[in-house]
Amino acid sequence: MRRASIFGGKPHPRLYGTYPRVLGHFVRDNNALTLEQAIRKMTGAPAQLLRLKKRGLLKEGFAADIVIFDPLTIRDNATYEDPLQEPSGINYVIVNGQLAAEKGKYLGVTAGQVLRREPVYAENVSV
């Protein structure tokens, strides 16, 4: 049974598949971006723009929020007809260093936290 969306009705398919869409369609299938460019646009660049301290990079002392995916199989499966379909090709999700999802199954880990922006731009990455 599909769970209801917090947005009610049928949300846009990108609610469940934005990043898998970029990685599968634009990176792998169309070569519009390199994998490195896409990951930077999803991680370090927004962390810096939003002034999130110690986020967005795999670096000692930073929060370990990591998605481990297969670049050959990652794919958004959500459609306008069935927008609540989860993506494929995501093997593990690690939140604050704790395994939160494995092979499509949520493990009940609640390691996330509210993030507050810093008063000045973070020095994570150059945008």
Phi and psi in degrees as GROMACS dihedral restraints (atoms count N, CA, C in turn):
[ dihedral_restraints ]
;  ai    aj    ak    al  type     phi  dphi    fc
    3     4     5     6     1   -78.8    20    10
    4     5     6     7     1   139.0    20    10
    6     7     8     9     1   -81.6    20    10
    7     8     9    10     1   154.0    20    10
    9    10    11    12     1   -75.0    20    10
   10    11    12    13     1   149.9    20    10
   12    13    14    15     1   -78.9    20    10
   13    14    15    16     1   146.0    20    10
   15    16    17    18     1   -67.7    20    10
   16    17    18    19     1   -15.3    20    10
   18    19    20    21     1   -93.0    20    10
   19    20    21    22     1    -1.4    20    10
   21    22    23    24     1    71.2    20    10
   22    23    24    25     1   155.0    20    10
   24    25    26    27     1    55.8    20    10
   25    26    27    28     1  -142.1    20    10
   27    28    29    30     1  -107.1    20    10
   28    29    30    31     1   109.7    20    10
   30    31    32    33     1   -74.6    20    10
   31    32    33    34     1   172.9    20    10
   33    34    35    36     1   -66.4    20    10
   34    35    36    37     1   142.7    20    10
   36    37    38    39     1   -57.9    20    10
   37    38    39    40     1   -25.1    20    10
   39    40    41    42     1   -71.3    20    10
   40    41    42    43     1   -10.9    20    10
   42    43    44    45     1   -56.9    20    10
   43    44    45    46     1   -39.2    20    10
   45    46    47    48     1  -100.2    20    10
   46    47    48    49     1   -11.6    20    10
   48    49    50    51     1  -135.6    20    10
   49    50    51    52     1    21.6    20    10
   51    52    53    54     1   -59.2    20    10
   52    53    54    55     1   -58.9    20    10
   54    55    56    57     1   -69.6    20    10
   55    56    57    58     1   -41.2    20    10
   57    58    59    60     1   -60.0    20    10
   58    59    60    61     1   -33.1    20    10
   60    61    62    63     1   -63.6    20    10
   61    62    63    64     1   -46.3    20    10
   63    64    65    66     1   -61.7    20    10
   64    65    66    67     1   -48.3    20    10
   66    67    68    69     1   -67.6    20    10
   67    68    69    70     1   -40.0    20    10
   69    70    71    72     1   -80.9    20    10
   70    71    72    73     1   -53.1    20    10
   72    73    74    75     1   -77.8    20    10
   73    74    75    76     1   -54.4    20    10
   75    76    77    78     1   -81.5    20    10
   76    77    78    79     1   -33.9    20    10
   78    79    80    81     1   -86.5    20    10
   79    80    81    82     1   -63.6    20    10
   81    82    83    84     1   -70.8    20    10
   82    83    84    85     1   -50.9    20    10
   84    85    86    87     1   -80.8    20    10
   85    86    87    88     1   -36.6    20    10
   87    88    89    90     1  -112.4    20    10
   88    89    90    91     1    -4.9    20    10
   90    91    92    93     1    51.3    20    10
   91    92    93    94     1    34.0    20    10
   93    94    95    96     1   -76.6    20    10
   94    95    96    97     1   -25.8    20    10
   96    97    98    99     1  -139.0    20    10
   97    98    99   100     1   154.1    20    10
   99   100   101   102     1   -79.6    20    10
  100   101   102   103     1   161.5    20    10
  102   103   104   105     1   -59.6    20    10
  103   104   105   106     1   -40.6    20    10
  105   106   107   108     1   -63.2    20    10
  106   107   108   109     1   -42.6    20    10
  108   109   110   111     1   -62.8    20    10
  109   110   111   112     1   -45.5    20    10
  111   112   113   114     1   -62.4    20    10
  112   113   114   115     1   -45.6    20    10
  114   115   116   117     1   -64.2    20    10
  115   116   117   118     1   -40.5    20    10
  117   118   119   120     1   -60.7    20    10
  118   119   120   121     1   -41.2    20    10
  120   121   122   123     1   -68.0    20    10
  121   122   123   124     1   -21.5    20    10
  123   124   125   126     1   -95.3    20    10
  124   125   126   127     1   -15.1    20    10
  126   127   128   129     1  -126.2    20    10
  127   128   129   130     1   -82.7    20    10
  129   130   131   132     1   -62.2    20    10
  130   131   132   133     1   -43.3    20    10
  132   133   134   135     1   -63.4    20    10
  133   134   135   136     1   -49.8    20    10
  135   136   137   138     1   -67.4    20    10
  136   137   138   139     1   -32.5    20    10
  138   139   140   141     1   -62.3    20    10
  139   140   141   142     1   -41.0    20    10
  141   142   143   144     1   -70.1    20    10
  142   143   144   145     1   -45.4    20    10
  144   145   146   147     1   -59.7    20    10
  145   146   147   148     1   -40.5    20    10
  147   148   149   150     1   -85.9    20    10
  148   149   150   151     1     2.2    20    10
  150   151   152   153     1    58.7    20    10
  151   152   153   154     1    47.3    20    10
  153   154   155   156     1   -95.1    20    10
  154   155   156   157     1   108.9    20    10
  156   157   158   159     1   -69.6    20    10
  157   158   159   160     1   134.8    20    10
  159   160   161   162     1    57.5    20    10
  160   161   162   163     1    43.0    20    10
  162   163   164   165     1  -137.0    20    10
  163   164   165   166     1   156.3    20    10
  165   166   167   168     1    95.4    20    10
  166   167   168   169     1    -8.5    20    10
  168   169   170   171     1  -133.8    20    10
  169   170   171   172     1   151.9    20    10
  171   172   173   174     1   -87.5    20    10
  172   173   174   175     1    97.9    20    10
  174   175   176   177     1  -150.8    20    10
  175   176   177   178     1   142.6    20    10
  177   178   179   180     1   -56.7    20    10
  178   179   180   181     1   133.3    20    10
  180   181   182   183     1    90.3    20    10
  181   182   183   184     1    -9.3    20    10
  183   184   185   186     1   -93.1    20    10
  184   185   186   187     1   156.0    20    10
  186   187   188   189     1   -63.1    20    10
  187   188   189   190     1   137.7    20    10
  189   190   191   192     1   -94.0    20    10
  190   191   192   193     1    81.9    20    10
  192   193   194   195     1  -103.9    20    10
  193   194   195   196     1   110.1    20    10
  195   196   197   198     1  -135.9    20    10
  196   197   198   199     1   137.1    20    10
  198   199   200   201     1  -114.8    20    10
  199   200   201   202     1   122.2    20    10
  201   202   203   204     1  -102.2    20    10
  202   203   204   205     1   118.5    20    10
  204   205   206   207     1  -133.3    20    10
  205   206   207   208     1   162.5    20    10
  207   208   209   210     1   -96.7    20    10
  208   209   210   211     1   112.4    20    10
  210   211   212   213     1   -64.1    20    10
  211   212   213   214     1   -17.8    20    10
  213   214   215   216     1   -85.0    20    10
  214   215   216   217     1   -19.2    20    10
  216   217   218   219     1  -123.3    20    10
  217   218   219   220     1    -6.7    20    10
  219   220   221   222     1   -61.7    20    10
  220   221   222   223     1   135.0    20    10
  222   223   224   225     1  -160.2    20    10
  223   224   225   226     1   141.0    20    10
  225   226   227   228     1   -84.7    20    10
  226   227   228   229     1   132.5    20    10
  228   229   230   231     1  -108.5    20    10
  229   230   231   232     1    -9.1    20    10
  231   232   233   234     1   -68.4    20    10
  232   233   234   235     1   140.9    20    10
  234   235   236   237     1  -127.3    20    10
  235   236   237   238     1   171.8    20    10
  237   238   239   240     1   -66.5    20    10
  238   239   240   241     1   -32.4    20    10
  240   241   242   243     1   -73.8    20    10
  241   242   243   244     1   -36.8    20    10
  243   244   245   246     1  -136.1    20    10
  244   245   246   247     1    77.8    20    10
  246   247   248   249     1   -76.7    20    10
  247   248   249   250     1    -8.2    20    10
  249   250   251   252     1   -95.1    20    10
  250   251   252   253     1    18.0    20    10
  252   253   254   255     1   -77.9    20    10
  253   254   255   256     1   132.1    20    10
  255   256   257   258     1   -78.1    20    10
  256   257   258   259     1   153.6    20    10
  258   259   260   261     1   -71.3    20    10
  259   260   261   262     1   163.2    20    10
  261   262   263   264     1  -112.2    20    10
  262   263   264   265     1   161.5    20    10
  264   265   266   267     1    92.0    20    10
  265   266   267   268     1     2.5    20    10
  267   268   269   270     1   -98.7    20    10
  268   269   270   271     1   117.2    20    10
  270   271   272   273     1   -90.0    20    10
  271   272   273   274     1   -43.2    20    10
  273   274   275   276     1  -144.2    20    10
  274   275   276   277     1   148.4    20    10
  276   277   278   279     1  -127.4    20    10
  277   278   279   280     1   124.8    20    10
  279   280   281   282     1  -115.0    20    10
  280   281   282   283     1   125.4    20    10
  282   283   284   285     1  -119.0    20    10
  283   284   285   286     1   122.1    20    10
  285   286   287   288     1    49.5    20    10
  286   287   288   289     1    40.6    20    10
  288   289   290   291     1    81.5    20    10
  289   290   291   292     1     2.0    20    10
  291   292   293   294     1  -113.1    20    10
  292   293   294   295     1   135.0    20    10
  294   295   296   297     1   -65.7    20    10
  295   296   297   298     1   118.0    20    10
  297   298   299   300     1  -107.7    20    10
  298   299   300   301     1   -27.0    20    10
  300   301   302   303     1  -146.8    20    10
  301   302   303   304     1   142.9    20    10
  303   304   305   306     1  -138.9    20    10
  304   305   306   307     1   122.0    20    10
  306   307   308   309     1    49.8    20    10
  307   308   309   310     1    46.5    20    10
  309   310   311   312     1    84.1    20    10
  310   311   312   313     1     1.0    20    10
  312   313   314   315     1  -111.9    20    10
  313   314   315   316     1   123.4    20    10
  315   316   317   318     1   -71.1    20    10
  316   317   318   319     1   133.7    20    10
  318   319   320   321     1   -97.5    20    10
  319   320   321   322     1     6.6    20    10
  321   322   323   324     1    81.5    20    10
  322   323   324   325     1     6.2    20    10
  324   325   326   327     1   -75.7    20    10
  325   326   327   328     1   133.8    20    10
  327   328   329   330     1  -118.9    20    10
  328   329   330   331     1    60.8    20    10
  330   331   332   333     1   -88.6    20    10
  331   332   333   334     1    -6.0    20    10
  333   334   335   336     1   -69.3    20    10
  334   335   336   337     1   165.0    20    10
  336   337   338   339     1  -151.0    20    10
  337   338   339   340     1   161.1    20    10
  339   340   341   342     1   -69.5    20    10
  340   341   342   343     1   133.0    20    10
  342   343   344   345     1  -103.6    20    10
  343   344   345   346     1   133.4    20    10
  345   346   347   348     1  -110.8    20    10
  346   347   348   349     1   138.2    20    10
  348   349   350   351     1   -77.3    20    10
  349   350   351   352     1   152.0    20    10
  351   352   353   354     1   -81.1    20    10
  352   353   354   355     1   155.9    20    10
  354   355   356   357     1   -68.2    20    10
  355   356   357   358     1   -20.5    20    10
  357   358   359   360     1  -127.1    20    10
  358   359   360   361     1   163.5    20    10
  360   361   362   363     1   -58.5    20    10
  361   362   363   364     1   136.9    20    10
  363   364   365   366     1   -67.5    20    10
  364   365   366   367     1   154.3    20    10
  366   367   368   369     1  -102.8    20    10
  367   368   369   370     1    32.3    20    10
  369   370   371   372     1   -64.3    20    10
  370   371   372   373     1   -51.7    20    10
  372   373   374   375     1  -150.3    20    10
  373   374   375   376     1   155.8    20    10
  375   376   377   378     1   -90.7    20    10
  376   377   378   379     1   130.3    20    10
